[in-house]
Structure formats: structure tokens, C-alpha cells
Amino acid sequence: MGPDGAPGPAVPWRKVLWERQQFPDNYVDRRFLEELRRNEGLRHYRYWAVVKEAGFVGQQLSCVAIFISLWLYMEQGLLSPETLLWSSLLCALLGYGLYQSLTVQVESGCETRTRLADLQSAAIFLSFTFGFSPILKTLTESVSTDTVYAMSAVMLLAHLVSFPYAHPSPPGSLSLNAALFASVCLASRLPGALHTFAMLSCALEVFALWPCLLQRLRENKPTHFTALCVGVCVGGVGGLGSQSPGGAVLLALALGSVTLLCPLLLVRLQRHKDNIQGPWDEAEIHEDLNLLH
């Protein structure tokens, strides 16, 4: 408005802070919402693709169930440590051969060096584990059995929660240490030192080596990866059912929830996502740090 009350010239509003204008500070014009963007970069999920990825979570849960089933068999005297050792050795050799066949070797000399390093690592672990088995057997003698079982349950739960499901090769240090700690606690409650050695060797194979092989299958053989996850889940439910039918039912419900129900909820809730971006967002400064040197 001019000094005499007559309408003054229309001055357009500009989105600047350094110039004094005749508009209030919180004023915006009609073009403000023209820059509104909804769900920018939103990733649309397909149900069966999510189910396939969730299979890794289900099979890891089943691996824990299989390990507990083996421990129950050994504690009850239904499985000898010699049988478990030979079975673990056979599975390790077959798995290592499959892993090497899926590995693309860049240099011919690198393959021999890698196999020699793997052999040295396996020999060192087996030697130290076998030598310390009598000590590990008596490690928790002064601790009550209920406390040992509680610590094992908490550590196995920590292993499942902290496991790097997106990139499990190699397994995360926290998840692997938690699983090995639980394995030591459970193995110390077995009858003899050989039982402890067999159980710890099996734990290394289940919690450290198996995820590496499964990740390689997921990258190179997606169809075989899916079939193997289903087989591990069936084996986990069957093995636990032979010892505790109630536990097998709970495991089956957990697997169904993780692999079928949770992906369905994710896909259904995705349609309700409403993420907006616009000129009100904070500015992002992308600075080339190389220019500062």
C-alpha cells in the first residue's frame, strides 16, 4: 500500500533472506508446493523376493536349533563324540570343496597359497582346541547348571541378533564370539574332554564356516541357496522335534513368522509409506575434500 492508501505496485516475493521484503518471514507463495516430492527413491519390494532374503534369517535360527539338538544327543549318550567328529570332518571337506569350486581364482598361484593358509588355520585351531579340551571341560564346574544354561541362551540370542545377515562372510566378531562362548558353556557340561572337543569343532563349523559357504551360494547359485535354506529349516525342526516336540512347534511358528508373515507385513505396509521432500529440507553440502589439500 502506498502512503495515500492507494494500492502500490505489486512486488513479487522472492525466496531470499538477505533482502528486506514487504512480506512476513513465514510467507510462502503458491509455487512453494510445486517442488514437493513424495517417496523419492522409494524401493518397491516383491513378496517372494523378500521371503527369499528372509530365508537366511530362518536358516540361521535353524542352525542354532540343530546345534542344540546335537548337544542334547551327546548329553544323553545317544551320539558318540567319534561319530560327530567324523561327520563334521566329512561335512567340512565337502563344504570346502564346494566353496572352492564356487570361488573364482584370479591368479593360479593364489589358490595354492590360500589352501595352505586354510590348512594351517584348521590345524592350529584343532590342535589348540584338543589341547585345551580338558581345561574347557572343567571351566564351569564352580558355576551352577542353571546359570550355565541361562548364559548359553543369552549368548545364542545375542548371536542371532548381532549376526550380519546382509554380508555374513565372514561372520561378525560379536555374533561369532557370542556363539562360541555359548558353545564352550554347553560343551563344559558334557561327560568327557573328547565330547568337549567334538562339540567345539562342530560349533566352529556351524557358526563360522557354514555362513561363508551359504553366502557364496547366495551370490552364485540363488536356486540352490533357496533349496538349502529350506532343507536346513526342515532339519532344524525335525532335529529339535526328536528331543522336544513343544520346542519344534515353537521353532516352526518362529520360522513361519520370520520367513512368511514378516515379509507380508513389509510389503503391505510399504503402500502406506509417505515420505516427502521439498524446499524446506536442510541443505546438503557436497564438498570435495581433495580440493582442500
N, C-alpha and C positions, 0 to 999 in steps of 0.2 A: 504494500500500500504506500502511496506517495504521501507527502506532507499534508496535502489538502484533502486527503481521504479518497482521492481517485485511484483506481487500480493502476499500479505501476507495471512496468514491462515484466513479462514472465521470464524468470531466470531459471534455467534448468538445474536440477540437482545433480551434483557430481559426487561420486564416492571417493572423497579425499578428506583427510584430516588436517592438512596443513593450511587450508583456505577457509576463512570465515564466510559462512553462508547464512541465508535467512531461514534456514530450516533447523528444527531441533536436532540434537545429537543422535537421537534414536530413530530419525526419519529414514524411511526407505521408499523407493518409488515402485511402480508396478512391475518394473523389469527385474526386481530383486529375485523373484522365484523362477525366472527364466533359466537361471543357472542351477536349478535344483536337479540333483542326480540321485536316483534311487537304486540301491543294491548294485553299486558299481563293482565290477569284478566278482560278482557272486558266482560261486561254484555250485552247479547243479549235480546232485548225486543220483545215481540209479541204484535201485534197491539191491539187486543181485551183486552189483559191484561192491557195495558196502558190506554185504554178507560175506563176500569172498575175503575182504580185508579183515573183517572181524573174526574170520576163522583162525587167524594167528593167535588172537587172544584166547579163543576156545581151546585150541590145541595146547597152549602153554598151561592153561588150567588143568587140562587132562594129563599133561606131563607130570605135574605135581601129584595128581591122583595116582598115576602109575608108580611113581617113586614111593609114595606112602604104602601102596599095595605090596610092592616088593619088600619093603621094610617089615610089614606085618607078616608076610610069609616067612621071612627069615627069623623073626622073633618067635614065631610059633613052631619053628623047626620044620616047616613044610618046604623050604627051599635051602639047599646047601650052599655055602659060600663058593665052593668049587664050581657048581653049576652056574651061578651068577657071574663068576669071573670069566669062564669060558664063553658064556653067552655075550657078555659085554665085549670081550675081545673080538668075537666074530662080528658083532654089530659095528664095532669101531673100524675094523678092516673094510667091511663092505661100505660103510659110510664114507670112509676116507677115499676109497677108490671111486665112488660116485662123485664126491666133491672134486677130485682131481679131473675127472672126465668132463665136468661142467666148467672147469676153470680154463680160461683162455690164456695160454702161456705166450708171453710176448717174446721172450728170449729162451732159446733151448737150454742154455746153461743155468738159467734161473730156476728151472724146475728141479734139477738135481740138488741145488743148494737149499731150496725150500723143503724138499722131502727130508734132507739130512737134518735141517733145523727142527722139523716136526718130530723126527725120531728122537733127537736129543731131548727135546722138551718132554716128550712122553716118558722117556727113560728116567729123567730126573724126577718127574712127578711120581712115578710108580715107585722108584727107589726110596724117596723120602717118605711117601705115604706108608709103604710097607715097614720101613724102619721105625716110624713113629706110631704105628698102629697100637702097640701095647700101651703107650702113653695116652693116646687118644681114648683107648678103651676105659681107662681109669680116670679120665679127665673130670667127669661129673659124678664121681662116687659120693662126694660130700653134699651133692645137691639132690633134693627130693625129686621123685619121678614126676610129680605133678608140675613142678617148676620147669623141668626139662621139656615136658610136653607143651607147656604154655609158651616157653621161649621159642620152641620149634614152630608152633603155629603162628606166632607173631612174625618170625623171620620169613616164613614161607609167604605170608600175606604181604610183607614188605617186598619180597622178591617179585610177586605178581604186580604190585602197584608201581614199582620203580623200573620194571622191565621196559627196555626201549623197543616197543613193538614196531615202530616205523623203520628203524635201522638196527636190527638185532645182531648184526655181525660186525664186530664182536659184541657180546653182551655187555651191558653196563656194569661198571665196577660195583655199584651199590647193590644191584639185583643179584649179581653173581656171588658177592661176599655174603649176602643175606641167605642165599640158598645153601652155600657151603657151610655156613655157621649152623643152620638148621640140620644139615646132614651130619655134622660132627656130633651135635647133641643127640640125634636119634641113633647114630651108629654106636655111641658110647653105652647104649642100653642093650646092645646085642650080646650074645653069650661069650664070644671069643674075639681075639685080635684079628683072626682071619676074616671073621664076619665084618669087623670094622673096616678092614682094608677093602673088601669086596664092595661094601656099601658106599664108601667114599669114591672108589673108582667108578661105580655106577652113577654117582651124583655128578662127577665131572663130565661124564658122557651125556647125561640128560640135560644139565643146566648150562654147560659151556660149549660143547661140541655140536649138539643137536641143533640149536638155533642158527649156527653158521651154515649148516647144510640146508636147513629149511629156507633160509634167506636166499641161498644160491638157487634153489629150486623155484622160489617165487620169481626170481629175476629171469630165469632161462626156460623153465618148464611150468607155466602157470597151471596147466591142466593137471599135471602130476602133483603140483603143490596142493591144489584143492582136494584131490583124492586122498593124499597123505594126511591132510588135516582131518578129514572125515574119519579115516582109519584110526588116527590117534585118539580122537574123541570117543569113538566106539570102544577102543581098547581101554581107555580110562574108565568109562562107565562100567564095562564088563569086569575089569580087574577089581575095581572098588566094590562092585556088586557081589563078588565072590567072598568078600570079607564083611561088608556092611551093606545090606540092601537099602537101608534108610539113607546112608551116605550116597549110594549110587543114584537114588531118586533125587536127592538134593543137587548132586552134580549135574544130572540130566536137566533139571529145571534151570540151573545156572547157565549151562551151555545154551539152552534154548533162548534164555533171556538175552545173553550176550550176542549170540550169532543171528538170531531171528527177530526178536522183539525190539532190541535197541536200534538196529538199522531201520526198522519200520518207523519207529518214532522219529528218528533223524530225518528221514525222507518226508514224513508227514508234516513235521514242524518247519521244514525248510520253506514251505509255501507261505508261512506267516512271518517270515523274516522281512523286516522293513528298515533298512539302513540307508540313511540319507546323507548326502554330501552337498555342499554348496559354498557360497562366498563367505559364510560365517565361520568356516573351519579355519583353524590356525594355519598360518603359512608354513610351508615346509621348505627349508633352505637346503638345497643340494650343493654342497661345496666340494670342489676338487682339492683334496688335501695335498696332491702332488705339486700344486702351484705355490704352496707355502714354503717349500724347501728351496 
